[in-house]
Amino acid sequence: MRSSTLVLGTLLLWLVVGCSSSSHSNGDAAQASDVDVQETTEDVHDATSDLTNPSGDTSADSQRPPDTTPTTYPGFLPIDCKHVGNGTDYPVGPEQAYKTLSEVPWNTLGPGDTVRLFWRAEPYREKVLLRGKGTKEQPIRFCGVPGPEGQLPVISGDGATTRQDLLFGGWRPIEDLGLITIWDNEWESKPANIVIEGLALTQASQNYAYTGTDGVVGPYSEGAACIWVQEGDNVVIRGNTITDCGNGIFTMSKPDNEGALTRDILIEGNYLYNNGTVGSYLQHNLYVQAVGAIYQYNYFGRNRPGAEGGNLKDRSAGTIVRYNYFEGGLRQLDLVEVQEHAPLVIGVPGTEERYRKAYVYGNLIRVVGSLDGSRIIHYGFDSIPENTRKGTLYCFNNTILMQSDQSDSWRQRVLDISTNEETVEFFNNIVLIMPETAGQTPSELNLLAEAGVVNLGANLISKGYIEGFNTNGTLNGEENLIEIADPSSVIDPKTLAPVPGSPALDASIPLPDTLSEHPLLYQYKERQQGELRPTCGSALDFGALERCP
């Protein structure tokens, strides 16, 4: 058992470093990732301070320190933990009406209730169960009130206690799965309209123990998550720092009935890093199984040292990945087949149509060859071929930079498509490769892995790319690609933003009518924010970021 002082004291020692390895995945919920991360003794700061309100270089690069400063979202409203609902206000913290989380009546929270957790220097060490039903207009909110310097309140699972009357139904295995758990033990009932925002969540993994409702001390499951959603409708997870858990966030969906299905989850503005399990490919920074899933304005860092999972793993219908920053992972995006909840998706009118389409746009993706995997976007299936997506991935206006030496990784594959029954519409992207080490030969750039049909519109791509090594896939429209010899003439390798005079400027083709519901309205802004994307010329720029004079 590691002490929380030691682990919190080493959070800032991790520079995100990984090694390439072969990937496997399955849907085992209790063991539900990828890139090794290397420790460094440089730039050691006070860990609790860094977890909740780090300072330092704000550039989006591989040296980025942990960040949980309250964020601003489109609509330009910062996270505000004021009680605004029609329900009851439960302020928790020093000099508040409720001193501990266990004093909150979690079992009976209802529409408009707000639990406000005030920052204190010492982490809170209590587990939470959210089982109530809010409404869309009056959600149940669990939010953090920051400290005087913007520090987010920390909840640690290491040595956490559990209020004895929380309605886990006497089922210890479900208690083992989360620091914050969303679940209703009543059959065919599930929580709804829940918002979790402005918290720093950490230390829920097999490396830590807690005291359960039965008073017994025991470890978390290998696949435990900082936030575990067993079932829920309209769940919003916003503006949190999520680190040092088995899975950062995990959502389950099962086929038993509608009450066992997770619907409409929104994950925005979070910082996820240093999750996963050493030696396991089953845990990830983010693992979602749902009907309706939107991921936006998040910063995805690398997993913990020795972990072999991915960054974002999705088994959902209605998948939208937009305006995020990705760095690290065996795969940055792993969009694969539905498993247990397939009967509630495949063959269901409306839902299956959503399953057969996925959208990835406006994202910044950085791959470092000595640290990360060599297959960036996976679309199709990983374990149940008959459930494969068999649909279309719309992938546009992303910026992908691979900094990779051939001595570390012979080739980098942009699109890892499972079968030739999957199609990718690929346009307005920037796809560049350069050596990680000055003077070295960069890895070979492959657009495809083994399979897939890719329809290419206009894209900027590094000169010398190949279709794919031993691929059975098909590239249509290669004549639309614009080859670039010098990546630094296109983007700044540090910020991934277009440089003056870049061939990316004003080069985007208009979106087709089929994407009318996915306009490029915003772009990622550093520190897990979003901002309106301007049009500063005759057209939008290629890639995820717009350059204005």
VMD Tcl script that draws the C-alpha trace (Angstrom):
set ca {
  {0.00 0.00 0.00}
  {1.47 3.35 -0.98}
  {0.85 6.34 1.18}
  {-1.08 9.17 -0.38}
  {1.63 11.60 0.66}
  {4.20 9.69 -1.36}
  {1.98 9.33 -4.42}
  {0.71 12.89 -4.40}
  {4.32 13.88 -3.94}
  {5.32 12.08 -7.13}
  {2.48 13.13 -9.43}
  {4.64 15.86 -10.92}
  {7.62 13.57 -11.38}
  {6.00 11.91 -14.38}
  {6.91 13.14 -17.79}
  {4.70 11.43 -20.24}
  {6.87 8.73 -21.75}
  {5.81 5.44 -23.30}
  {6.89 2.55 -25.45}
  {5.23 1.04 -28.47}
  {3.60 -2.32 -27.95}
  {0.91 -4.40 -29.58}
  {-2.63 -3.59 -28.50}
  {-5.45 -5.80 -27.39}
  {-8.80 -4.81 -25.95}
  {-11.95 -6.28 -24.57}
  {-14.96 -5.12 -22.65}
  {-14.29 -6.70 -19.28}
  {-15.76 -3.96 -17.13}
  {-13.95 -4.87 -13.95}
  {-10.62 -4.87 -15.80}
  {-11.31 -2.32 -18.34}
  {-5.49 1.25 -21.76}
  {-1.36 2.23 -23.13}
  {1.69 4.09 -23.05}
  {4.55 3.74 -20.67}
  {5.50 6.90 -18.84}
  {8.93 7.61 -17.54}
  {9.80 9.24 -14.24}
  {12.01 12.27 -13.93}
  {13.40 14.09 -10.94}
  {13.43 17.46 -12.65}
  {11.09 20.34 -11.83}
  {9.68 18.86 -8.65}
  {6.93 20.99 -7.14}
  {4.56 20.61 -4.24}
  {2.35 17.83 -5.59}
  {-0.95 18.74 -4.01}
  {-0.59 22.29 -5.26}
  {0.28 21.07 -8.75}
  {-2.66 18.67 -8.77}
  {-5.10 21.44 -8.01}
  {-3.63 24.60 -9.52}
  {-0.33 24.13 -11.37}
  {1.73 26.89 -12.83}
  {4.38 26.94 -15.49}
  {4.62 26.89 -19.26}
  {1.14 27.04 -20.76}
  {2.17 25.82 -24.20}
  {0.59 22.61 -25.41}
  {3.70 20.48 -25.47}
  {4.99 17.26 -23.97}
  {6.30 19.02 -20.85}
  {2.87 20.27 -19.86}
  {2.35 20.18 -16.07}
  {-0.92 19.02 -14.52}
  {-3.58 21.69 -14.77}
  {-6.93 22.06 -13.08}
  {-7.51 25.79 -13.19}
  {-11.27 26.38 -13.59}
  {-12.05 26.45 -17.28}
  {-14.21 28.48 -19.62}
  {-16.48 26.88 -22.20}
  {-18.26 28.08 -25.31}
  {-20.86 30.46 -24.01}
  {-17.92 31.89 -22.09}
  {-19.17 30.97 -18.65}
  {-16.50 29.69 -16.25}
  {-17.32 26.81 -13.97}
  {-19.28 28.37 -11.15}
  {-20.21 26.27 -8.15}
  {-22.87 28.61 -6.87}
  {-26.11 26.91 -5.88}
  {-28.65 27.92 -8.53}
  {-31.16 25.07 -8.45}
  {-34.54 24.96 -6.78}
  {-33.39 22.20 -4.45}
  {-31.19 22.17 -1.37}
  {-27.69 23.56 -1.07}
  {-25.19 21.29 0.71}
  {-21.94 23.23 1.29}
  {-19.14 20.92 2.48}
  {-15.80 21.99 3.91}
  {-14.07 24.04 6.56}
  {-16.40 26.58 8.15}
  {-19.33 25.18 6.15}
  {-22.61 23.70 7.37}
  {-21.35 20.21 6.45}
  {-17.80 19.36 7.47}
  {-17.46 16.06 5.61}
  {-18.91 14.42 2.52}
  {-20.42 11.67 4.66}
  {-22.79 14.21 6.21}
  {-24.52 14.77 2.86}
  {-27.75 12.74 2.37}
  {-26.55 11.18 -0.89}
  {-29.33 8.59 -1.00}
  {-32.07 11.20 -1.28}
  {-30.62 13.92 -3.51}
  {-33.14 15.17 -6.04}
  {-33.79 17.80 -8.72}
  {-32.02 21.09 -8.17}
  {-29.86 19.88 -5.27}
  {-26.23 21.03 -5.22}
  {-23.37 19.55 -3.22}
  {-20.61 22.17 -3.12}
  {-17.21 20.93 -2.01}
  {-14.95 23.72 -0.77}
  {-11.21 23.53 -1.25}
  {-8.99 22.74 1.70}
  {-5.28 22.03 1.89}
  {-5.77 18.36 2.82}
  {-7.53 16.04 0.34}
  {-10.97 14.73 1.26}
  {-10.92 10.95 1.67}
  {-14.53 9.82 1.26}
  {-16.32 7.83 -1.42}
  {-19.49 9.10 -3.08}
  {-22.57 7.37 -4.53}
  {-24.89 9.36 -6.82}
  {-28.18 7.53 -7.38}
  {-30.78 10.29 -7.66}
  {-32.67 11.71 -10.61}
  {-32.48 15.34 -11.51}
  {-34.18 16.94 -14.48}
  {-32.62 18.62 -17.50}
  {-33.62 21.98 -16.07}
  {-32.80 21.06 -12.47}
  {-29.89 18.59 -12.46}
  {-28.21 17.18 -9.39}
  {-24.83 18.92 -9.18}
  {-21.66 17.89 -7.37}
  {-19.15 20.68 -7.87}
  {-15.94 22.07 -6.46}
  {-15.45 25.54 -5.00}
  {-11.83 26.49 -5.71}
  {-9.35 27.87 -3.23}
  {-7.91 31.39 -3.15}
  {-5.50 30.66 -6.00}
  {-7.95 28.63 -8.07}
  {-7.06 25.28 -6.48}
  {-9.66 22.59 -7.04}
  {-10.72 20.51 -4.03}
  {-9.08 17.07 -4.09}
  {-10.87 13.80 -3.32}
  {-8.46 10.90 -2.78}
  {-9.46 7.25 -2.73}
  {-6.42 6.24 -0.68}
  {-7.75 5.38 2.77}
  {-11.19 6.72 1.86}
  {-14.20 5.85 4.00}
  {-17.76 5.11 2.88}
  {-20.91 6.27 4.61}
  {-22.46 3.06 5.94}
  {-26.00 3.68 4.71}
  {-25.11 4.41 1.08}
  {-27.36 2.21 -1.05}
  {-24.84 -0.05 -2.72}
  {-27.22 -2.90 -1.94}
  {-24.66 -4.75 0.16}
  {-22.74 -5.56 -3.02}
  {-19.05 -5.05 -2.28}
  {-17.90 -5.56 -5.91}
  {-19.73 -2.42 -7.04}
  {-18.15 -0.49 -4.17}
  {-14.73 -1.62 -5.39}
  {-15.19 0.08 -8.76}
  {-15.25 3.81 -8.12}
  {-14.28 6.81 -6.07}
  {-17.44 8.48 -7.34}
  {-20.02 5.91 -8.47}
  {-23.21 6.64 -10.40}
  {-25.62 3.74 -9.87}
  {-29.07 2.93 -8.55}
  {-29.44 -0.47 -6.90}
  {-33.16 -0.56 -7.79}
  {-33.84 -2.85 -10.77}
  {-34.76 -0.95 -13.98}
  {-34.03 2.39 -12.30}
  {-31.03 4.57 -13.06}
  {-29.67 7.98 -12.10}
  {-30.36 10.85 -14.48}
  {-29.30 14.44 -15.09}
  {-26.14 14.41 -12.99}
  {-23.36 17.03 -13.24}
  {-19.87 16.50 -11.77}
  {-17.56 19.48 -12.22}
  {-14.57 21.32 -10.84}
  {-13.01 18.52 -8.78}
  {-9.59 16.89 -8.63}
  {-10.11 13.12 -8.33}
  {-7.32 10.65 -7.67}
  {-6.12 7.32 -6.23}
  {-8.84 4.77 -6.95}
  {-7.00 1.71 -8.23}
  {-5.79 -1.68 -7.06}
  {-2.83 0.11 -5.47}
  {-5.07 1.65 -2.81}
  {-7.55 0.49 -0.18}
  {-10.70 1.97 1.29}
  {-13.25 1.20 4.00}
  {-16.57 -0.03 2.60}
  {-20.11 0.29 3.90}
  {-19.52 -2.94 5.84}
  {-16.60 -1.40 7.72}
  {-14.10 -3.74 6.06}
  {-10.87 -2.38 4.59}
  {-9.98 -3.73 1.16}
  {-8.47 -2.76 -2.20}
  {-10.20 -1.27 -5.18}
  {-10.70 -3.38 -8.30}
  {-7.98 -3.38 -10.94}
  {-10.40 -1.57 -13.24}
  {-11.64 0.95 -10.68}
  {-12.25 4.48 -11.93}
  {-12.09 7.96 -10.51}
  {-15.66 8.23 -11.86}
  {-17.53 4.96 -12.48}
  {-20.90 5.24 -14.23}
  {-22.64 1.89 -13.94}
  {-25.74 3.35 -15.58}
  {-27.14 6.81 -16.11}
  {-28.89 9.25 -18.40}
  {-27.62 12.72 -19.29}
  {-24.42 12.68 -17.23}
  {-22.08 15.67 -17.53}
  {-18.44 15.39 -16.38}
  {-16.82 18.80 -16.74}
  {-13.67 20.62 -15.76}
  {-12.13 17.97 -13.52}
  {-8.60 16.68 -13.08}
  {-8.66 12.87 -13.18}
  {-5.47 10.98 -12.39}
  {-3.91 7.92 -10.72}
  {-6.93 5.65 -11.09}
  {-7.32 2.33 -12.91}
  {-9.60 3.90 -15.48}
  {-9.89 7.66 -15.40}
  {-13.58 7.59 -16.29}
  {-15.52 4.41 -17.06}
  {-19.14 4.04 -18.15}
  {-20.96 0.71 -18.35}
  {-23.92 -0.31 -20.51}
  {-25.56 -3.72 -20.20}
  {-28.40 -5.41 -22.12}
  {-30.64 -6.28 -19.15}
  {-33.09 -3.44 -19.71}
  {-33.21 0.30 -20.35}
  {-32.25 0.86 -16.72}
  {-28.87 -0.78 -17.36}
  {-27.97 1.45 -20.31}
  {-25.96 4.67 -20.17}
  {-27.32 7.36 -22.46}
  {-26.13 10.83 -23.43}
  {-22.85 11.40 -21.64}
  {-20.97 14.67 -22.09}
  {-17.29 14.76 -21.10}
  {-15.79 18.22 -21.53}
  {-12.93 20.33 -20.30}
  {-11.25 17.64 -18.20}
  {-7.57 16.88 -17.75}
  {-7.00 13.11 -17.79}
  {-3.52 11.69 -17.26}
  {-1.49 9.05 -15.41}
  {-4.28 6.47 -15.28}
  {-4.15 2.81 -16.34}
  {-2.69 -0.32 -14.78}
  {0.94 -1.38 -15.07}
  {1.26 -4.35 -17.42}
  {-2.41 -4.27 -18.48}
  {-4.01 -3.17 -21.77}
  {-7.52 -3.17 -20.27}
  {-7.56 0.18 -18.46}
  {-7.58 3.59 -20.12}
  {-7.70 7.30 -19.44}
  {-11.30 7.22 -20.66}
  {-13.48 4.19 -21.46}
  {-17.10 4.79 -22.47}
  {-19.93 2.44 -23.47}
  {-23.11 4.39 -24.14}
  {-25.76 5.56 -26.55}
  {-24.82 9.17 -27.15}
  {-21.28 10.27 -26.22}
  {-19.65 13.66 -26.77}
  {-16.02 14.39 -25.86}
  {-14.87 17.99 -26.20}
  {-12.27 20.49 -24.88}
  {-10.42 17.79 -22.92}
  {-6.67 17.39 -22.53}
  {-5.66 13.73 -22.72}
  {-2.16 13.13 -21.37}
  {-0.25 9.86 -21.16}
  {-1.12 6.99 -18.87}
  {0.98 5.91 -15.89}
  {4.44 4.36 -16.34}
  {4.16 0.77 -17.55}
  {0.44 0.93 -18.39}
  {-0.47 -0.51 -21.79}
  {-3.95 0.90 -22.39}
  {-5.21 3.67 -24.62}
  {-6.21 7.28 -24.30}
  {-9.86 7.37 -25.36}
  {-11.68 4.06 -25.84}
  {-15.27 4.23 -27.05}
  {-17.93 1.56 -27.62}
  {-20.86 3.87 -28.23}
  {-23.55 4.81 -30.69}
  {-23.53 8.50 -31.53}
  {-19.82 9.12 -30.95}
  {-18.54 12.69 -31.35}
  {-14.90 13.54 -30.60}
  {-14.16 17.21 -31.16}
  {-11.89 20.06 -30.04}
  {-9.62 17.94 -27.80}
  {-5.87 17.70 -27.31}
  {-4.41 14.17 -27.34}
  {-0.91 13.21 -26.36}
  {0.11 9.63 -25.78}
  {-1.53 6.24 -25.73}
  {-1.02 3.04 -27.64}
  {-3.88 4.46 -29.65}
  {-5.04 8.01 -29.18}
  {-8.54 7.09 -30.37}
  {-9.93 3.57 -30.14}
  {-13.47 3.57 -31.56}
  {-14.61 -0.03 -31.58}
  {-17.64 -2.29 -31.39}
  {-20.44 -2.39 -28.85}
  {-20.26 -5.47 -26.66}
  {-22.73 -6.34 -23.92}
  {-25.26 -3.66 -24.84}
  {-25.29 -4.63 -28.54}
  {-28.94 -5.85 -28.37}
  {-29.96 -2.30 -27.41}
  {-28.03 -0.83 -30.35}
  {-27.77 -3.15 -33.36}
  {-31.14 -3.67 -35.00}
  {-32.76 -0.85 -33.03}
  {-34.20 1.79 -35.41}
  {-32.48 5.14 -35.03}
  {-29.87 3.84 -32.61}
  {-28.15 1.56 -35.11}
  {-27.98 4.44 -37.59}
  {-26.15 6.48 -34.96}
  {-23.81 3.56 -34.32}
  {-22.84 3.38 -37.99}
  {-21.50 6.96 -37.95}
  {-18.79 8.57 -35.83}
  {-17.33 12.06 -35.96}
  {-13.77 13.16 -35.19}
  {-12.99 16.81 -35.91}
  {-11.09 19.82 -34.64}
  {-8.67 17.74 -32.55}
  {-4.97 18.24 -31.90}
  {-3.03 14.96 -31.81}
  {0.64 14.60 -30.97}
  {2.55 11.31 -31.20}
  {6.10 10.89 -29.90}
  {7.73 7.80 -31.35}
  {9.89 6.88 -28.36}
  {6.93 7.14 -26.01}
  {3.73 6.23 -27.82}
  {2.10 3.61 -29.99}
  {2.22 3.67 -33.77}
  {-1.49 3.33 -34.64}
  {-3.26 6.59 -34.02}
  {-6.96 6.23 -34.85}
  {-8.60 2.80 -34.63}
  {-12.11 2.32 -36.07}
  {-14.05 -0.94 -36.32}
  {-13.75 -3.75 -33.77}
  {-11.26 -5.42 -31.48}
  {-12.87 -8.61 -30.18}
  {-16.36 -9.30 -31.68}
  {-16.13 -9.11 -35.50}
  {-19.88 -9.50 -36.04}
  {-20.47 -6.30 -34.07}
  {-17.93 -4.22 -35.98}
  {-18.92 -0.63 -36.75}
  {-19.53 -1.27 -40.49}
  {-20.09 2.43 -40.95}
  {-18.46 5.76 -41.71}
  {-15.96 7.73 -39.69}
  {-15.99 11.42 -40.60}
  {-12.51 12.72 -39.83}
  {-11.87 16.35 -40.73}
  {-9.97 19.47 -39.68}
  {-7.68 17.65 -37.28}
  {-3.99 18.42 -36.79}
  {-1.82 15.32 -36.36}
  {1.91 15.65 -35.70}
  {4.10 12.58 -35.36}
  {7.56 13.21 -33.94}
  {9.12 9.82 -34.49}
  {12.55 8.40 -35.34}
  {12.65 5.31 -37.51}
  {15.04 3.79 -34.97}
  {12.21 3.85 -32.40}
  {9.27 3.01 -34.68}
  {9.79 1.95 -38.29}
  {6.39 3.22 -39.35}
  {3.51 5.32 -38.04}
  {-0.03 4.42 -39.13}
  {-2.65 7.16 -39.08}
  {-5.78 5.06 -39.69}
  {-6.12 1.56 -38.26}
  {-9.38 0.38 -39.84}
  {-10.57 -3.10 -38.94}
  {-12.27 -4.25 -42.15}
  {-13.10 -3.08 -45.65}
  {-16.69 -2.65 -44.47}
  {-15.58 0.51 -42.66}
  {-15.18 3.80 -44.54}
  {-13.38 6.98 -43.53}
  {-14.17 10.38 -45.04}
  {-10.85 12.21 -44.52}
  {-10.42 15.86 -45.46}
  {-9.11 19.26 -44.32}
  {-6.60 17.54 -42.04}
  {-2.94 18.28 -41.43}
  {-0.91 15.06 -41.16}
  {2.81 15.59 -40.64}
  {5.78 13.54 -39.55}
  {9.20 14.74 -38.44}
  {12.06 13.14 -36.53}
  {11.90 13.26 -32.77}
  {15.68 13.65 -32.69}
  {17.39 16.23 -34.88}
  {19.33 14.60 -37.69}
  {17.54 11.25 -37.46}
  {15.41 9.65 -40.19}
  {11.70 10.01 -39.43}
  {9.46 6.98 -39.28}
  {7.70 5.90 -42.45}
  {4.27 7.55 -42.68}
  {1.47 5.10 -43.54}
  {-2.04 6.43 -44.04}
  {-3.56 2.96 -43.61}
  {-2.85 -0.15 -41.60}
  {-4.25 -3.48 -42.83}
  {-7.72 -2.58 -44.12}
  {-10.38 0.07 -44.68}
  {-11.75 2.31 -47.42}
  {-10.61 5.93 -47.18}
  {-12.06 8.71 -49.32}
  {-9.55 11.54 -49.38}
  {-10.45 15.16 -49.84}
  {-7.94 17.96 -49.66}
  {-5.39 17.36 -46.88}
  {-1.85 18.49 -46.12}
  {0.48 15.52 -45.64}
  {4.20 14.96 -45.31}
  {5.99 14.19 -48.56}
  {6.92 10.54 -49.00}
  {3.90 9.00 -47.29}
  {2.79 5.56 -48.45}
  {-0.68 4.07 -48.69}
  {0.11 1.36 -46.16}
  {2.52 -1.52 -45.65}
  {0.91 -4.77 -46.86}
  {-2.51 -3.15 -46.68}
  {-5.65 -4.62 -48.20}
  {-7.38 -1.27 -47.86}
  {-8.16 1.33 -50.49}
  {-7.31 5.02 -50.75}
  {-9.54 7.00 -53.09}
  {-8.64 10.55 -54.11}
  {-4.89 10.56 -53.51}
  {-4.66 13.29 -56.15}
  {-6.30 15.61 -53.60}
  {-3.41 15.34 -51.15}
  {-0.97 18.25 -50.88}
  {2.49 16.96 -50.00}
  {4.77 19.04 -47.80}
  {8.51 18.53 -47.41}
  {9.06 20.67 -44.30}
  {6.51 20.31 -41.46}
  {7.80 23.48 -39.79}
  {6.60 25.46 -42.82}
  {3.05 24.39 -41.94}
  {2.71 24.45 -38.13}
  {4.68 25.34 -35.05}
  {5.73 21.92 -33.69}
  {5.28 23.18 -30.13}
  {1.79 24.68 -30.34}
  {0.53 22.85 -33.49}
  {-0.83 26.21 -34.71}
  {-0.30 27.30 -38.34}
  {2.74 29.52 -38.91}
  {2.72 32.72 -40.99}
  {2.55 31.91 -44.68}
  {1.52 28.31 -44.01}
  {-0.06 26.44 -46.94}
  {-2.78 25.48 -44.45}
  {-4.15 29.04 -44.38}
  {-7.59 29.53 -45.94}
  {-7.34 26.10 -47.58}
  {-10.28 24.14 -46.13}
  {-12.95 22.95 -48.49}
  {-16.57 23.57 -47.39}
  {-18.19 20.86 -45.32}
  {-20.65 18.72 -47.27}
  {-24.37 18.94 -46.53}
  {-24.18 15.58 -44.76}
  {-22.21 17.35 -42.00}
  {-24.60 20.25 -41.52}
  {-25.11 19.21 -37.89}
  {-21.35 19.33 -37.26}
  {-20.15 22.82 -38.19}
  {-16.69 23.92 -37.07}
  {-17.83 26.55 -34.60}
  {-15.11 26.23 -31.97}
  {-11.49 25.24 -31.44}
  {-9.45 23.91 -28.55}
  {-7.83 26.50 -26.30}
  {-5.05 25.72 -23.85}
  {-6.04 24.69 -20.33}
  {-9.06 22.62 -21.36}
  {-11.06 25.46 -22.82}
  {-12.96 26.14 -25.98}
  {-13.21 29.32 -27.98}
  {-15.08 30.44 -31.05}
  {-13.18 29.59 -34.21}
  {-12.84 32.72 -36.31}
  {-12.70 32.90 -40.07}
  {-9.80 35.20 -40.89}
  {-9.62 34.76 -44.64}
  {-11.56 33.44 -47.58}
  {-12.02 30.05 -45.90}
  {-11.11 28.18 -42.75}
  {-7.57 26.89 -42.39}
  {-6.68 23.24 -42.68}
  {-6.41 21.54 -39.32}
  {-7.79 22.20 -35.85}
  {-6.61 25.78 -35.24}
  {-7.23 29.02 -37.11}
  {-4.47 31.57 -37.64}
  {-5.42 35.23 -37.66}
  {-3.07 38.19 -38.24}
}
mol new
graphics top color blue
foreach p $ca { graphics top sphere $p radius 0.5 }
foreach p [lrange $ca 0 end-1] q [lrange $ca 1 end] { graphics top cylinder $p $q radius 0.2 }
display resetview
